[in-house]
Amino acid sequence: MKNKIVLFVLSFIVWMLLGWPFDWQHAALGIFVSGFVIFLTADLFHAGARHFFHIRRYYWFIFYVIFMTWQCIKANIDMALAALNPAYSPSPGIIKVKTGLKSSMALAFLANSISLSRGALSVDVAPKIGILYVHQINIKNHDTVEAVQKLTEKYESILKRIFE
């Protein structure tokens, strides 16, 4: 119950900050929407309310947002240049990536982070054995597999500090 209260308060604060004019209509709607969202998604946040008060997690989350923004910008430029190049002939494939993340939230963030990076898409997650299957748009050699593994390790080190 404590977990739901903390999540409700945090989501209400986010609602009020995003809907900037502070008036009673926005506050009333924010209470309704925050309550509805917590009703639907509170079971996803099973780590407990004690994790919300670790300030380092917030610093790492801010770093993660900045890091992901940069990765998305690079991915968009890379894919646009590939699409505009008439000589580009991709050789797609699926790569099996081992991960050390254990929480379902961290695995979901990792899978989505990979899907937003350069020419990659998470196809499947096997959480019990810690494996992601990633579709890469251009696998030319073993260096591409190593590059995806290194990118995953970068995300993994940040996500461990946030969620585990």
C-alpha positions, 0 to 999 in steps of 0.5 A: 500500500505504501508503494502505491501511495508513493507512486501516486504522489510521484505520478501526480507531481509529474502530471502537475508539472507537465500540465503547467497551469496550476488550477483546480481542473488540472489538479482534479483530472491529475488525481483521477488520471494518477489514480487510474494509472496506479490502479493499472500499473502498480503491480509492475513496481514490486521493488517497494517504496524504499527504492524510491528514496535512493537519490543515486538512482535518480542521478543515474536515471537522469544520466540514462535519459541523456545517454539514450537521447544521444543514442537515439540521435545517432541512430536516426542519423545513421538510419537516415544515411543508410536509407538515402544511400542507394548502394546500401545493402543490409544483411539482417540477422538475429543476435543472442545477447546474454544479460546479467539483469534480473528485474523485469523492469530493468529487462524491459528498459534494456529491450526498449533501449536496444530497440531505439539504438542503431538498426536494432530491435529486441525480438524476444526476452528470456528473463529466466535465463537472462538472454535477449534476442536482438534483430540487427539490420546489418550484420557484416561480420563478428565485429557487429555482434561484439558492437551490439554486446558492448552497447548492451553492456553500456545500457546494462551497467546504467540500468543495474544502478537504477533498478537493481 
